[in-house]
Amino acid sequence: MTSEPPAAQNARMPVIFRTIALLLISDIFMTFAWYAHLRNLAHRPWLIAQTPAGVAGYAYACRWKERR
């Protein structure tokens, strides 16, 4: 008989299994969130294209002085 509480005995899942489970849950959530996002922006395709381009342009502009 062990002196640990039942919650501590159940928390002994190996780290690799916890990592894989969290990654799978995260991937499923982000997939549904992405497709819901695209469905809501279907009538504005220019916004879908401009947002990443704007972020990339801003990152490029911030690093312009570093390359000189």
C-alpha positions as CSV (number, residue, x, y, z in Angstrom):
1,M,0.0,0.0,0.0
2,T,1.4,3.4,-1.0
3,S,1.2,6.6,1.1
4,E,0.6,8.8,-2.0
5,P,-2.9,10.3,-2.6
6,P,-4.9,8.9,-5.5
7,A,-4.4,12.0,-7.6
8,A,-0.6,11.6,-7.4
9,Q,-0.8,8.0,-8.5
10,N,-2.8,8.9,-11.6
11,A,-0.4,11.7,-12.5
12,R,2.3,9.3,-13.4
13,M,1.7,9.4,-17.2
14,P,5.1,9.6,-18.9
15,V,6.1,13.0,-20.3
16,I,6.2,11.8,-23.9
17,F,2.5,10.7,-23.8
18,R,1.5,14.0,-22.1
19,T,3.4,15.9,-24.8
20,I,1.8,13.9,-27.6
21,A,-1.7,14.3,-26.1
22,L,-1.3,18.1,-25.7
23,L,0.0,18.5,-29.3
24,L,-2.9,16.5,-30.7
25,I,-5.5,18.5,-28.7
26,S,-3.8,21.7,-29.8
27,D,-3.7,20.7,-33.4
28,I,-7.4,19.7,-33.5
29,F,-8.4,23.0,-31.8
30,M,-6.3,25.1,-34.1
31,T,-7.7,23.3,-37.2
32,F,-11.3,24.1,-36.2
33,A,-10.4,27.6,-35.3
34,W,-8.6,28.2,-38.6
35,Y,-11.5,26.9,-40.8
36,A,-14.0,28.9,-38.7
37,H,-11.9,32.0,-39.2
38,L,-11.8,31.4,-43.0
39,R,-15.6,30.9,-43.2
40,N,-16.2,34.2,-41.4
41,L,-13.9,36.0,-43.8
42,A,-15.0,34.3,-47.0
43,H,-16.6,37.5,-48.3
44,R,-13.3,39.5,-47.8
45,P,-10.5,37.5,-49.4
46,W,-8.3,40.6,-49.7
47,L,-8.1,40.8,-45.9
48,I,-7.0,37.2,-45.7
49,A,-4.1,38.0,-48.1
50,Q,-3.2,41.4,-46.8
51,T,-2.8,40.5,-43.1
52,P,0.1,38.1,-43.4
53,A,1.7,40.3,-46.1
54,G,1.4,43.3,-43.7
55,V,3.0,41.3,-40.8
56,A,5.9,40.2,-43.1
57,G,6.4,43.7,-44.4
58,Y,6.5,45.1,-40.9
59,A,9.1,42.4,-39.9
60,Y,11.2,43.2,-43.0
61,A,11.1,46.9,-42.2
62,C,12.1,46.4,-38.6
63,R,15.2,44.4,-39.7
64,W,16.2,46.8,-42.5
65,K,18.8,48.6,-40.3
66,E,20.2,45.4,-39.0
67,R,21.4,44.3,-42.5
68,R,23.2,47.6,-43.2
